Amino acid sequence: MKRGKFISVEGGEGAGKSTNIAIVRETLARSGLNVAVTREPGGTPLAEDIRALLLARREERMCDSTELLLVYAARVQHVRMVIEPALERGDWVVSDRFSDATLAYQGAGRGWMHP
């Protein structure tokens, strides 16, 4: 069996990611491929809990390093529990954001790197 493929759809809020993901999913499925659609941060129950923690309003400011580590913790869970098993089954995985979003938001957005 052939290993599946991974596609991430990147973009800011309101850029049309959801619309494009639906089109990609439908196109791949019509071609007879099994498609898993997921998102980051999130994609598993634990990763969704981490997402909620990242998005929650609080009085205490979250340190940039804490935010980055939480994003990566959610990603590791997501990759190990959802993405890798799907790819090993031969499924295609379409993700609403992945590492490019981390580079943009936590890297450039937090001033840790300059594009």
C-alpha positions as CSV (number, residue, x, y, z in Angstrom):
1,M,0.0,0.0,0.0
2,K,1.2,3.5,-0.9
3,R,1.8,6.0,1.9
4,G,-0.7,8.8,2.0
5,K,0.0,12.5,1.3
6,F,-0.2,15.5,3.6
7,I,-1.5,18.9,2.5
8,S,-1.7,21.9,4.8
9,V,-3.8,24.9,3.9
10,E,-2.4,28.1,5.4
11,G,-3.7,31.6,5.7
12,G,-5.0,34.2,8.1
13,E,-8.5,34.5,9.5
14,G,-11.1,34.9,6.8
15,A,-8.7,33.9,4.0
16,G,-10.9,31.1,2.7
17,K,-9.1,28.1,4.2
18,S,-12.3,26.3,5.1
19,T,-13.7,26.8,1.6
20,N,-10.5,25.6,0.0
21,I,-10.2,22.6,2.4
22,A,-13.8,21.5,1.5
23,I,-12.9,21.7,-2.2
24,V,-9.7,19.8,-1.8
25,R,-11.4,17.1,0.3
26,E,-14.2,16.7,-2.2
27,T,-11.9,16.6,-5.2
28,L,-9.7,13.9,-3.5
29,A,-12.7,11.9,-2.4
30,R,-14.2,11.9,-5.9
31,S,-10.9,10.5,-7.1
32,G,-11.4,7.5,-4.7
33,L,-9.0,8.6,-2.1
34,N,-9.6,8.3,1.7
35,V,-9.3,11.8,3.1
36,A,-8.9,12.9,6.7
37,V,-9.5,16.6,7.5
38,T,-8.0,18.0,10.6
39,R,-6.7,21.3,12.1
40,E,-4.0,22.8,14.2
41,P,-3.7,23.5,16.9
42,G,-6.0,20.7,17.7
43,G,-7.0,17.5,15.9
44,T,-7.2,15.2,18.9
45,P,-9.1,15.6,22.2
46,L,-5.9,16.4,24.1
47,A,-4.7,18.8,21.4
48,E,-8.1,20.5,21.4
49,D,-7.7,21.0,25.1
50,I,-4.4,22.6,24.5
51,R,-6.0,24.8,21.8
52,A,-8.6,26.0,24.3
53,L,-5.8,26.8,26.7
54,L,-4.0,28.8,24.0
55,L,-7.2,30.7,23.0
56,A,-8.6,31.3,26.5
57,R,-8.8,34.9,27.8
58,R,-6.9,35.3,31.1
59,E,-5.5,38.1,33.2
60,E,-2.1,36.5,33.3
61,R,-0.1,37.1,30.1
62,M,1.1,33.9,28.5
63,C,4.9,34.0,27.9
64,D,5.9,33.6,24.2
65,S,7.9,30.5,25.0
66,T,5.0,29.0,26.9
67,E,2.8,29.6,23.8
68,L,5.3,28.0,21.5
69,L,5.8,25.0,23.7
70,L,2.0,24.4,23.9
71,V,1.7,24.7,20.1
72,Y,4.4,22.1,19.7
73,A,2.9,19.9,22.4
74,A,-0.4,19.9,20.5
75,R,1.4,19.2,17.2
76,V,3.2,16.2,18.6
77,Q,0.0,14.7,19.9
78,H,-1.7,15.5,16.6
79,V,1.0,14.0,14.4
80,R,1.4,10.8,16.5
81,M,-2.3,10.1,17.0
82,V,-3.9,11.3,13.8
83,I,-1.6,12.3,10.9
84,E,1.0,9.5,11.0
85,P,-1.6,6.7,11.3
86,A,-3.6,8.2,8.5
87,L,-0.6,8.5,6.2
88,E,0.5,4.9,7.1
89,R,-3.0,3.7,6.1
90,G,-2.6,5.4,2.7
91,D,-5.0,8.2,3.5
92,W,-4.5,11.8,2.4
93,V,-4.6,14.3,5.3
94,V,-5.7,17.9,4.7
95,S,-4.9,20.2,7.7
96,D,-6.2,23.6,8.5
97,R,-2.8,25.1,9.3
98,F,0.4,23.4,10.3
99,S,4.1,24.4,10.6
100,D,3.9,27.5,8.3
101,A,1.3,29.0,10.7
102,T,3.7,28.4,13.6
103,L,6.5,30.1,11.7
104,A,4.2,33.1,10.9
105,Y,2.4,33.5,14.3
106,Q,5.0,32.4,16.8
107,G,8.1,33.1,14.7
108,A,7.5,36.3,12.8
109,G,4.5,37.4,14.9
110,R,6.4,37.1,18.2
111,G,9.6,38.6,16.7
112,W,11.6,35.4,17.0
113,M,12.6,35.4,13.4
114,H,12.5,37.8,10.5
115,P,11.0,36.6,7.2
